[in-house]
């Protein structure tokens, strides 16, 4: 049923006159009559009593009037909602593990914002398992991980690397230190670390920034991203420790195959092509 029919019914009920209703709606009186007739035929009952000088609604007409107001109101609200939605930007959602965020992406968020200035860019920090789950249900578009997701439904693209260095609040380090901080840099790091170090950690974290804060406030040692700690090494507030473990960690852009956002993914690739 055309919503204009209900608007016409409301106009007749409010004006109690076909002629005044037609003037209000800027249509002919014949069009008003035709729409009321259409409504009565649809419901199979008389809705309006047409006395010459005493137009009034029948009981079914009174019952319908409240619904007519509601339907017209909801239709107008839907127009507003659609208008707002049309003005909203497309979204592109990125999730990174804490280590990738601290080591790589946090310093490049401004580049991402510039690249996606015509989009609503969403970012979050999450653990690998949660990122995989959100990629699977399509609540995020891209995950940034140090280890690929080796399942058939996912694509893994190597987009960059970052270096790790052993640093500390003191210049000497050995297996007997009691303030070593373990930062989780992924599966490969765990294997290489176990081979080269026998040190027992006093604190564990998945976040480089937390490890750095502990070192600066309490002292200690940890493997941290070279890019993150470079200014602190220059001012000698922390020290670079010689280590047999020279680590370059990969960064994978992971997304679901057959994604509908291929054009946006291409733009994201351009971001890393310009900043590596």
Rosetta silent file (secondary structure, phi, psi, omega in degrees, C-alpha in Angstrom):
SEQUENCE: XXXXXXXXXXXXXXXXXXXXXXXXXXXXXXXXXXXXXXXXXXXXXXXXXXXXXXXXXXXXXXXXXXXXXXXXXXXXXXXXXXXXXXXXXXXXXXXXXXXXXXXXXXXXXXXXXXXXXXXXXXXXXXXXXXXXXXXXXXXXXXXXXXXXXXXXXXXXXXXXXXXXXXXXXXXXXXXXXXXXXXXXXXXXXXXXXXXXXXXXXXXXXXXXXXXXXXXXXXXXXXXXXXXXXXXXXXXXXXXXXXXXXXXXXXXXXXXXXXXXXXXXXXXXXXXXXXXX
SCORE:     score description
SCORE:     0.000 S_00000001
   1 L     0.000  130.064  179.314    0.000    0.000    0.000 S_00000001
   2 L   -64.715  131.809 -178.617    1.375    3.426   -1.020 S_00000001
   3 H   -62.090  -24.255  179.156    2.196    5.539    2.033 S_00000001
   4 H   -63.785  -27.015  178.407    0.530    8.514    0.271 S_00000001
   5 H   -65.463  -41.585  179.244   -2.809    6.791    0.751 S_00000001
   6 H   -70.572  -36.061  175.764   -2.360    6.873    4.529 S_00000001
   7 H   -62.160  -38.505  178.599   -1.221   10.507    4.412 S_00000001
   8 H   -66.739  -42.856  178.132   -4.414   11.315    2.520 S_00000001
   9 H   -59.302  -43.317  178.756   -6.527    9.448    5.065 S_00000001
  10 H   -63.112  -43.559 -179.281   -4.889   11.431    7.902 S_00000001
  11 H   -61.301  -41.763  178.617   -5.468   14.727    6.071 S_00000001
  12 H   -65.455  -43.426 -179.218   -9.178   13.937    5.595 S_00000001
  13 H   -63.570  -37.931 -177.267   -9.539   12.886    9.250 S_00000001
  14 H   -77.269  -37.437 -177.376   -7.841   16.067   10.502 S_00000001
  15 H   -89.337  -17.596 -177.296   -9.611   18.504    8.165 S_00000001
  16 L    52.460   36.291 -177.458  -12.976   16.681    8.200 S_00000001
  17 L  -165.392  129.090 -179.361  -13.374   17.828    4.616 S_00000001
  18 H   -66.471  -40.254 -177.987  -12.248   16.361    1.270 S_00000001
  19 H   -64.915  -46.509  179.689  -11.713   19.786   -0.294 S_00000001
  20 H   -67.269  -33.598  176.523   -9.518   21.123    2.508 S_00000001
  21 H   -63.937  -40.329  179.441   -7.589   17.839    2.553 S_00000001
  22 H   -65.629  -36.850  177.868   -6.884   18.184   -1.177 S_00000001
  23 H   -67.386  -38.877  179.300   -5.612   21.753   -0.617 S_00000001
  24 H   -64.117  -37.319 -175.591   -3.338   20.578    2.197 S_00000001
  25 H   -93.550   -5.248 -178.018   -1.875   17.820    0.025 S_00000001
  26 L    58.223   43.529  173.846   -1.765   19.856   -3.207 S_00000001
  27 L  -132.610  170.511 -178.761   -3.763   17.239   -5.105 S_00000001
  28 L   -76.095  159.273  177.811   -7.233   17.245   -6.646 S_00000001
  29 H   -65.854  -31.563  177.511  -10.317   16.387   -4.642 S_00000001
  30 H   -64.021  -37.038  178.385  -10.911   13.502   -7.067 S_00000001
  31 H   -67.083  -36.517  177.006   -7.492   12.086   -6.143 S_00000001
  32 H   -62.268  -48.267 -178.929   -8.407   12.324   -2.454 S_00000001
  33 H   -61.018  -41.270 -178.128  -11.642   10.415   -3.039 S_00000001
  34 H   -64.777  -38.485 -178.954   -9.838    7.782   -5.119 S_00000001
  35 H   -70.733  -37.981  177.800   -7.244    7.165   -2.414 S_00000001
  36 H   -66.067  -39.777  178.216   -9.862    6.840    0.339 S_00000001
  37 H   -62.924  -41.099  177.881  -11.797    4.415   -1.848 S_00000001
  38 H   -59.995  -41.240 -179.622   -8.616    2.415   -2.417 S_00000001
  39 H   -67.105  -42.596  179.971   -8.068    2.221    1.332 S_00000001
  40 H   -66.509  -37.178  178.136  -11.627    1.123    2.027 S_00000001
  41 H   -67.777  -36.556 -179.992  -11.432   -1.547   -0.659 S_00000001
  42 H   -64.368  -44.136 -178.676   -8.155   -2.812    0.796 S_00000001
  43 H   -88.473   -9.927  177.105   -9.615   -3.192    4.304 S_00000001
  44 L    67.426   33.531  179.983  -13.051   -4.208    3.046 S_00000001
  45 L  -155.961  157.785  176.490  -14.917   -1.742    5.241 S_00000001
  46 L   -77.299  131.901 -178.164  -16.214    1.824    5.314 S_00000001
  47 L  -107.268  -25.557 -175.899  -13.761    4.155    7.016 S_00000001
  48 E  -133.196  133.891  173.071  -15.439    7.550    6.572 S_00000001
  49 E   -94.366  121.097 -171.187  -19.092    8.640    6.790 S_00000001
  50 E  -100.122   61.273  169.788  -19.587   11.282    4.125 S_00000001
  51 E   -69.091  149.828 -173.112  -22.459   13.461    5.387 S_00000001
  52 L   -56.026  -48.149 -177.519  -22.556   16.774    3.511 S_00000001
  53 L  -117.127   18.800 -174.867  -21.658   18.934    6.475 S_00000001
  54 E  -149.543   64.560  179.064  -20.606   16.299    8.981 S_00000001
  55 E   -74.047  129.302  179.872  -17.718   14.118    7.738 S_00000001
  56 E  -148.846  161.250 -179.362  -16.598   11.695   10.443 S_00000001
  57 E   -84.750  144.327  171.088  -14.694    8.439   10.893 S_00000001
  58 L   -76.477  167.804  175.220  -16.406    5.116   11.441 S_00000001
  59 H   -53.571  -43.536  174.909  -15.168    2.941   14.359 S_00000001
  60 H   -62.269  -35.899  178.094  -12.856    1.028   11.947 S_00000001
  61 H   -64.301  -42.340  177.047  -11.654    4.406   10.652 S_00000001
  62 H   -60.836  -40.256  179.728  -10.869    5.575   14.198 S_00000001
  63 H   -66.004  -39.851 -178.448   -8.934    2.370   14.780 S_00000001
  64 H   -70.410  -29.734 -173.470   -6.983    2.765   11.546 S_00000001
  65 H   -58.189  -44.103 -179.717   -6.080    6.419   12.229 S_00000001
  66 H   -61.673  -40.785  178.659   -3.630    5.573   15.015 S_00000001
  67 H   -67.806  -36.393  178.922   -1.919    3.008   12.794 S_00000001
  68 H   -62.919  -44.890  176.952   -1.812    5.477    9.906 S_00000001
  69 H   -58.035  -43.712 -177.277    0.002    8.032   12.093 S_00000001
  70 H   -64.975  -44.111 -178.135    2.466    5.334   13.177 S_00000001
  71 H   -65.325  -42.367  179.163    3.158    4.106    9.645 S_00000001
  72 H   -64.912  -41.738  179.267    3.722    7.616    8.275 S_00000001
  73 H   -62.740  -44.744 -179.888    5.975    8.451   11.236 S_00000001
  74 H   -64.977  -36.076  178.124    8.041    5.287   10.784 S_00000001
  75 H   -64.918  -41.506  179.213    8.374    5.966    7.070 S_00000001
  76 H   -66.480  -39.207  178.425    9.680    9.476    7.769 S_00000001
  77 H   -64.647  -37.329  179.291   12.105    8.108   10.372 S_00000001
  78 H   -66.320  -35.144  176.984   13.371    5.548    7.881 S_00000001
  79 H   -63.676  -41.987  178.940   14.073    8.327    5.371 S_00000001
  80 H   -63.386  -44.643 -179.094   16.124   10.163    7.988 S_00000001
  81 H   -61.776  -42.982  179.494   18.025    6.986    8.889 S_00000001
  82 H   -65.767  -39.662  178.497   18.797    6.246    5.242 S_00000001
  83 H   -60.984  -43.202  179.093   19.908    9.838    4.690 S_00000001
  84 H   -65.365  -42.212 -179.471   22.307    9.624    7.635 S_00000001
  85 H   -63.032  -37.605  179.353   23.622    6.260    6.437 S_00000001
  86 H   -64.836  -27.255 -179.361   24.272    7.690    2.971 S_00000001
  87 H   -85.521  -14.894 -178.657   26.405   10.413    4.540 S_00000001
  88 L   -76.170  149.588 -179.793   28.465    7.979    6.580 S_00000001
  89 L   -80.181  154.045  170.050   31.833    6.856    5.281 S_00000001
  90 L   -63.822  152.756 -177.372   32.666    3.300    4.325 S_00000001
  91 E  -111.817  151.419  174.757   34.591    1.527    7.064 S_00000001
  92 E  -139.718  119.840 -170.453   37.849   -0.421    7.031 S_00000001
  93 E  -114.134  128.594 -175.789   38.789   -2.264   10.216 S_00000001
  94 E  -121.812  136.896  173.594   42.300   -3.350   11.165 S_00000001
  95 E  -126.162  139.901  177.956   43.438   -5.427   14.138 S_00000001
  96 E  -129.499  148.370  172.377   47.033   -5.971   15.231 S_00000001
  97 L   -68.798  158.116 -178.023   48.566   -8.100   17.922 S_00000001
  98 H   -54.998  -40.071 -177.121   50.109   -6.044   20.759 S_00000001
  99 H   -68.589  -39.819  178.441   53.657   -6.732   19.578 S_00000001
 100 H   -68.264  -37.614  178.603   52.979   -5.685   15.970 S_00000001
 101 H   -61.735  -49.933 -177.230   51.169   -2.576   17.174 S_00000001
 102 H   -66.910  -40.222 -172.196   54.043   -1.481   19.433 S_00000001
 103 H   -83.522  -22.569 -167.547   56.832   -2.435   17.041 S_00000001
 104 H  -138.753  -54.535 -165.943   55.403   -1.321   13.756 S_00000001
 105 H   -83.744  -29.145 -176.758   51.915    0.032   13.312 S_00000001
 106 H   -60.412  -36.230  179.855   51.574    2.605   16.114 S_00000001
 107 H   -76.855   -7.050 -176.155   54.208    4.829   14.472 S_00000001
 108 H  -117.538    9.582 -177.827   52.394    4.580   11.159 S_00000001
 109 H   -63.894  -33.281  178.943   48.822    5.245   12.247 S_00000001
 110 H   -66.653  -36.378  176.016   49.033    8.807   10.906 S_00000001
 111 H   -64.239  -39.616  178.840   49.994    7.464    7.476 S_00000001
 112 H   -65.171  -41.463  179.175   47.004    5.134    7.614 S_00000001
 113 H   -63.810  -39.568  178.032   44.664    7.992    8.570 S_00000001
 114 H   -66.300  -40.182 -179.001   45.957   10.077    5.669 S_00000001
 115 H   -66.223  -39.121 -175.766   45.555    7.167    3.267 S_00000001
 116 L  -105.836   38.409 -176.363   42.012    6.404    4.404 S_00000001
 117 L   -63.943  -21.470  178.954   40.823    9.988    4.881 S_00000001
 118 L   -96.045    9.391  179.962   37.628    9.191    2.947 S_00000001
 119 L  -124.073  160.813  169.703   36.901    6.134    5.094 S_00000001
 120 E   -90.752  103.677 -176.311   35.982    5.466    8.705 S_00000001
 121 E   -87.630  125.895  176.983   39.144    3.683    9.832 S_00000001
 122 E  -112.855  133.611  178.408   38.784    1.319   12.785 S_00000001
 123 E  -130.746  150.014  175.861   41.788   -0.086   14.658 S_00000001
 124 E  -154.197  157.407  175.703   42.132   -2.410   17.608 S_00000001
 125 E  -108.262  129.747 -176.215   44.741   -4.398   19.488 S_00000001
 126 L  -154.439  163.500  178.085   43.905   -8.032   20.090 S_00000001
 127 L   -76.627  160.364 -174.712   45.447  -11.473   20.561 S_00000001
 128 H   -54.770  -44.854 -176.581   46.060  -13.701   17.556 S_00000001
 129 H   -62.921  -40.537  179.676   43.155  -16.064   18.302 S_00000001
 130 H   -68.270  -36.751  178.290   40.659  -13.200   18.566 S_00000001
 131 H   -63.849  -43.663  178.620   41.941  -11.660   15.332 S_00000001
 132 H   -61.473  -41.338 -179.824   41.467  -14.937   13.502 S_00000001
 133 H   -64.639  -40.822 -178.670   37.932  -15.251   14.877 S_00000001
 134 H   -72.884  -32.096  172.543   37.051  -11.686   13.845 S_00000001
 135 H   -64.564  -39.451 -177.723   38.502  -12.203   10.377 S_00000001
 136 H   -65.599  -40.064  179.883   36.407  -15.327   10.103 S_00000001
 137 L   -92.284    6.311  173.688   33.150  -13.563   11.012 S_00000001
 138 L    66.260   24.004  174.690   34.184  -10.516    8.909 S_00000001
 139 L   -82.027  -13.599  167.693   33.988   -8.020   11.773 S_00000001
 140 L  -129.635  158.599 -178.100   37.494   -6.890   10.783 S_00000001
 141 L   -96.101  -35.380 -173.597   39.025   -6.648    7.310 S_00000001
 142 E  -140.585  140.550  170.870   42.725   -7.122    8.019 S_00000001
 143 E  -116.283  140.713  176.460   44.873   -8.624   10.745 S_00000001
 144 E  -110.521  114.682 -171.368   48.537   -7.735   11.260 S_00000001
 145 E  -133.614  156.504  174.907   50.436  -10.700   12.701 S_00000001
 146 L   -88.419  -16.729  176.612   54.003  -11.936   13.100 S_00000001
 147 L  -126.796  134.220 -177.170   52.989  -15.494   12.226 S_00000001
 148 L   -68.999  160.137  172.607   50.657  -16.365    9.317 S_00000001
 149 L   -94.781  108.880 -172.434   47.321  -18.134    9.688 S_00000001
 150 L   -90.736   67.034  174.785   47.880  -21.376    7.825 S_00000001
 151 L  -131.314  152.649 -172.161   44.324  -22.201    6.831 S_00000001
 152 L   -63.318  -26.976 -175.725   42.843  -22.391    3.348 S_00000001
 153 L   -78.680   -5.985 -172.849   40.321  -19.606    3.925 S_00000001
 154 E  -118.607  146.096  171.484   43.010  -16.980    4.626 S_00000001
 155 E  -105.569  139.468  179.450   45.576  -15.104    2.555 S_00000001
 156 E  -123.947  118.986  178.961   48.877  -14.076    4.156 S_00000001
 157 E  -116.811  126.805  176.264   50.984  -11.349    2.570 S_00000001
 158 E   -74.700  118.434 -174.654   54.415  -10.413    3.877 S_00000001
 159 E  -116.040   -7.444 -179.401   54.357   -6.602    4.092 S_00000001
 160 E   173.437 -177.651  178.503   57.378   -5.721    6.211 S_00000001
 161 E  -141.398  162.667  167.260   59.765   -6.541    9.024 S_00000001
 162 E  -142.596  150.783 -178.097   60.940   -5.073   12.292 S_00000001
 163 E   -97.020  146.625  173.837   64.129   -5.694   14.280 S_00000001
 164 E  -112.948  144.468  177.573   64.367   -6.657   17.933 S_00000001
 165 E  -135.187  145.584  175.396   67.251   -5.779   20.206 S_00000001
 166 E   -81.944  121.628 -179.665   68.117   -6.826   23.750 S_00000001
 167 E  -131.111  162.653 -179.916   68.183   -3.710   25.939 S_00000001
 168 E  -158.819  170.275  177.916   68.354   -3.046   29.639 S_00000001
 169 L   -79.377  -10.453  176.298   68.576   -0.525   32.413 S_00000001
 170 L  -128.719  163.982 -175.197   72.191   -1.675   32.982 S_00000001
 171 L   -90.369   -7.813  179.556   74.991   -2.391   30.549 S_00000001
 172 L  -114.322  140.285 -176.009   75.803   -5.909   31.796 S_00000001
 173 L  -144.127  136.731  172.748   73.610   -8.955   31.287 S_00000001
 174 L  -150.691  179.857 -174.600   74.004  -12.662   32.035 S_00000001
 175 L   -67.817  -11.753 -176.931   71.864  -15.709   32.751 S_00000001
 176 L   -94.519   -0.043 -179.419   71.735  -14.884   36.461 S_00000001
 177 L   -62.816  145.101 -175.962   69.865  -11.584   36.194 S_00000001
 178 L  -107.226    7.727 -178.293   66.681  -11.560   38.244 S_00000001
 179 L  -129.284   38.461  177.294   64.810   -8.829   36.402 S_00000001
 180 E   -80.746  135.988 -178.842   64.513  -10.199   32.872 S_00000001
 181 E  -109.483  122.595  178.690   61.204   -9.408   31.172 S_00000001
 182 E   -88.656  120.871  174.697   59.810  -11.898   28.673 S_00000001
 183 E  -108.885  128.679 -177.494   57.976  -10.261   25.765 S_00000001
 184 L   -79.154  104.826  178.929   55.993  -12.629   23.554 S_00000001
 185 L  -105.508   21.215  174.764   57.185  -12.015   19.999 S_00000001
 186 L   105.163  176.668 -172.261   55.607  -15.103   18.475 S_00000001
 187 H   -65.202  -44.572 -178.048   56.336  -18.761   17.881 S_00000001
 188 H   -63.509  -41.922  178.391   59.635  -18.340   16.008 S_00000001
 189 H   -60.473  -42.013 -179.573   60.998  -16.021   18.697 S_00000001
 190 H   -57.877  -43.786 -178.870   60.134  -18.543   21.408 S_00000001
 191 H   -66.111  -47.074 -177.533   62.165  -21.254   19.655 S_00000001
 192 H   -67.586  -38.102  179.517   65.196  -19.056   18.984 S_00000001
 193 H   -63.993  -43.091 -179.307   65.104  -17.565   22.481 S_00000001
 194 H   -63.346  -31.504 -179.126   65.046  -20.989   24.122 S_00000001
 195 H   -74.105  -37.529 -172.129   68.103  -22.004   22.086 S_00000001
 196 H   -97.635  -21.949 -174.036   70.230  -18.936   22.947 S_00000001
 197 L  -127.412  140.466  174.556   69.085  -17.973   26.468 S_00000001
 198 L  -114.937   13.319 -176.772   68.648  -19.855   29.736 S_00000001
 199 L   -71.112  142.848  178.570   67.575  -16.808   31.716 S_00000001
 200 L   -96.970  122.917 -178.474   64.450  -17.085   33.897 S_00000001
 201 L   -73.470  145.421  174.457   61.992  -14.202   33.439 S_00000001
 202 L   -96.914  -12.755 -176.958   60.626  -12.340   36.437 S_00000001
 203 E  -153.658  140.819  179.743   57.799  -10.783   34.417 S_00000001
 204 E  -125.723  143.291  178.211   55.962  -11.737   31.226 S_00000001
 205 E  -156.142  158.590  174.797   53.943   -9.586   28.836 S_00000001
 206 L  -101.336    4.306 -172.206   52.724   -9.520   25.254 S_00000001
 207 L  -122.780  121.615 -179.021   53.181   -5.751   25.015 S_00000001
 208 H   -61.850  -39.289 -178.024   56.476   -4.007   24.331 S_00000001
 209 H   -63.339  -36.513  177.315   55.292   -0.724   25.862 S_00000001
 210 H   -66.058  -43.931  178.646   54.545   -2.438   29.175 S_00000001
 211 H   -59.973  -43.117  179.699   57.997   -4.034   29.179 S_00000001
 212 H   -63.366  -41.175  178.656   59.592   -0.660   28.440 S_00000001
 213 H   -62.677  -39.076  178.758   57.651    1.022   31.245 S_00000001
 214 H   -65.866  -43.743  178.824   58.813   -1.654   33.709 S_00000001
 215 H   -59.759  -44.182 -177.104   62.433   -1.237   32.609 S_00000001
 216 H   -71.167  -30.551 -177.119   62.242    2.538   33.004 S_00000001
 217 H   -94.937  -35.461 -174.898   60.511    2.431   36.382 S_00000001
 218 H  -116.607  -15.586 -173.930   61.931   -0.729   38.013 S_00000001
 219 L    91.100  163.630  178.263   64.902   -1.676   35.880 S_00000001
 220 L   138.544 -171.757 -176.636   65.447   -4.861   33.902 S_00000001
 221 E  -135.553  151.478  176.655   66.090   -6.318   30.456 S_00000001
 222 E  -167.983  159.419  170.384   63.928   -7.263   27.482 S_00000001
 223 E   -87.217  119.217 -177.161   63.891   -7.709   23.721 S_00000001
 224 E  -129.939  158.446 -179.017   62.253   -4.590   22.295 S_00000001
 225 E   -63.480  134.053 -178.948   61.757   -3.151   18.793 S_00000001
 226 H   -58.563  -39.256 -178.912   64.782   -1.209   17.558 S_00000001
 227 H   -64.667  -35.208 -178.171   62.559    1.553   16.211 S_00000001
 228 H   -71.619  -39.516 -171.677   60.859    1.971   19.588 S_00000001
 229 H   -99.156   -0.474 -178.332   64.001    2.205   21.700 S_00000001
 230 H   -54.707  -47.102  179.695   66.275    4.128   19.293 S_00000001
 231 H   -63.754  -33.721 -178.651   65.700    7.552   20.954 S_00000001
 232 H   -71.918  -32.811  175.753   66.303    6.081   24.422 S_00000001
 233 H   -67.583  -38.684 -179.887   69.586    4.540   23.302 S_00000001
 234 H   -63.508  -39.112 -179.557   70.724    7.897   21.941 S_00000001
 235 L   -88.784    0.738  175.749   70.071    9.626   25.251 S_00000001
 236 L    60.372   32.996  173.388   71.599    6.632   27.091 S_00000001
 237 L   -85.061  -18.276  169.051   68.628    6.132   29.378 S_00000001
 238 L  -135.870  167.657 -173.554   68.761    2.441   28.448 S_00000001
 239 E  -122.635  143.967  174.734   71.623    0.293   27.128 S_00000001
 240 E   -84.273  128.628 -177.694   72.033   -1.994   24.121 S_00000001
 241 L  -105.052  131.777  174.972   73.155   -5.473   25.173 S_00000001
 242 L   -64.107  134.823 -176.281   75.207   -7.687   22.875 S_00000001
 243 L  -144.327  142.573  175.779   73.191  -10.762   22.078 S_00000001
 244 L   -73.493  -10.376 -175.248   73.635  -13.862   19.913 S_00000001
 245 L   -97.894   96.463  178.090   69.966  -13.564   19.069 S_00000001
 246 L  -100.378  112.299 -168.855   69.620  -11.201   16.086 S_00000001
 247 E  -117.454  128.406  168.682   65.960  -11.092   15.231 S_00000001
 248 E  -119.480  110.631 -174.515   64.113   -9.668   12.253 S_00000001
 249 E   -95.103  136.462  178.888   60.435  -10.414   12.690 S_00000001
 250 E   -80.527  158.631  173.338   58.063  -10.540    9.719 S_00000001
 251 E  -124.454  123.724 -179.966   54.721   -8.787    9.551 S_00000001
 252 E  -107.476  135.157  168.991   51.907  -10.473    7.681 S_00000001
 253 E   -92.236  115.097 -174.197   48.773   -8.824    6.392 S_00000001
 254 E  -113.367  134.653  179.361   46.129  -11.502    6.840 S_00000001
 255 E  -153.488  162.981  179.482   42.636  -11.404    5.353 S_00000001
 256 E   -73.904  141.556  174.355   39.919  -13.739    4.185 S_00000001
 257 L   -66.698  157.447 -179.737   40.063  -14.945    0.609 S_00000001
 258 L    58.187   37.161  178.700   37.319  -13.720   -1.746 S_00000001
 259 L   -71.723  151.448  177.516   36.942  -10.539    0.274 S_00000001
 260 L   -86.136   -4.061 -176.424   34.583   -7.848   -0.972 S_00000001
 261 L  -107.377   37.097 -176.826   37.091   -5.167    0.054 S_00000001
 262 H   -60.969  -37.744  179.734   39.805   -5.909   -2.508 S_00000001
 263 H   -64.341  -40.861  178.390   40.046   -2.261   -3.579 S_00000001
 264 H   -69.127  -35.252  176.037   40.598   -1.146    0.015 S_00000001
 265 H   -62.410  -38.488  178.582   43.164   -3.896    0.515 S_00000001
 266 H   -62.520  -39.691  176.882   45.028   -2.570   -2.495 S_00000001
 267 H   -64.669  -38.097  179.269   45.116    0.877   -0.879 S_00000001
 268 H   -65.505  -37.949  176.315   46.424   -0.698    2.326 S_00000001
 269 H   -61.005  -39.080  179.526   49.220   -2.366    0.381 S_00000001
 270 H   -60.557  -35.069  178.588   50.203    1.051   -0.973 S_00000001
 271 H   -57.251  -47.685 -177.451   50.618    2.264    2.592 S_00000001
 272 H   -76.545  -25.401  176.151   53.341   -0.278    3.285 S_00000001
 273 H   -66.753  -27.169 -176.102   54.928    0.188   -0.119 S_00000001
 274 H   -94.130  -16.168 -172.982   55.553    3.837    0.788 S_00000001
 275 H  -115.361   -3.537  179.007   56.751    3.457    4.392 S_00000001
 276 L   -69.851    0.000    0.000   59.043    0.400    4.392 S_00000001
